[in-house]
Amino acid sequence: MILSNKSLTAADIIGNLGLRFRDYRLRLRMTRKEVAEATSIGMTTLYKFESGNMTDISFSTLMRLLKVLGLDENWDKLLPELPESPYLYNDKEKKIQRVRKSKKSEV
């Protein structure tokens, strides 16, 4: 069953990532034991992740898992760096500093 992005919970996303991770690992012909040793992650944790039964995973653990598959540079696709806004520059191509209103008390 395919769920729309709006109905996915964090646990759903982690479950789907785990299933995809297992597919990648198998295509690379790596065993769970090899991955567990290379990442210092327990076999039980790895099994739960790959079976889609894990509901929470730390970012550092996920990055270690991606690294062992050679996918650690793909994180940048999650939140790509934005180009600078053209509104930050004036006609002379210098970055405009944010202007703050002074808090002068009216007498």
N, C-alpha and C positions, 0 to 999 in steps of 0.2 A: 504494500500500500504506500503510495506517495503522498506525503503531507505537504500542504502549502507552507511556505516559509513563515507565514504569520502564525501558524499553529504549532510550530516547533518549539519545544521547551529546551532548556540547556541540556537536560538529560537525553532528549532525543538526538540532539546534535552530537553529543559525546558518544552516544551509542552508534550513530552512523559513522563517525570518525573511526571508531574502533573496528567496525566491520570493514571499512575501506583499508585501514592499516593492515589488517590480516591479509586482504587480497594483495596488497603491495608486497608484504613480506613473503607470501607464498610464490609470487612471480619472481622474486629475487632469490628464491630457493634457500631462504634462511629459516632455521628452526627457531622455535620460541626460546629455547635454551641459549642459542647464540645471541638473540636480541636481548634477553634478560642479562646475560653476562656483559654485553657491550654497553648497556645502559645503566647497570646496577639497579635494575627494577626487578622486583620479585616475580617469580613465575605465576603466582596466584593473581597478582595485580595485572600482569600482562594478559592472562587468560580472561579475566573479567572484562578488560578493555576490549579485547578482540572478539569476545562473544556478544558484545553490545549490552552487557549487564552492568557496566559501570555508569554511575550517575554523576560523578565528579572526578576531575583530574586536574592536577596543578599544571600551570603553564610550563614550568621548568621540566616536569615529567614529559609533557607532550613534546617539548622541543628536543629532549634527549631521544625520544622515540623517532621523531622526524629525522634527526641527524643520522641515526644508524641506517636509515633507508636512503640517505642522500637528499632528503626533501627539506632540509632546514632553511634553505634560502627562500622558500615559497611563502614564508610568513609575511613578507612585504606585500603580498597580494591581498591580505586581509584588510589592511588600511594603507593604501598607497600614499606616498608623500604627495601633498597637494602643491601645485605651482603657486608662487606668490601672487597675491591679488594685485591687479593693475591699479586698484584704488589706493595702494600704499605708496604710489609714486606720484610726484608732481611733474610739471613740464620739463624740469631740468634733470630728470631721471634720478633724483635723490629720494631715498626713502623718507616719507613724511613721518614725523614723530607724532605720537598720539597727543592731542591737545586736551588738557584738563582745565576745567573751569576753576577759577580761584574761588575760595570761600570767604569773600569779603563780607563782613557784616554791615548791613545797612543801618545808618544812624539817622 
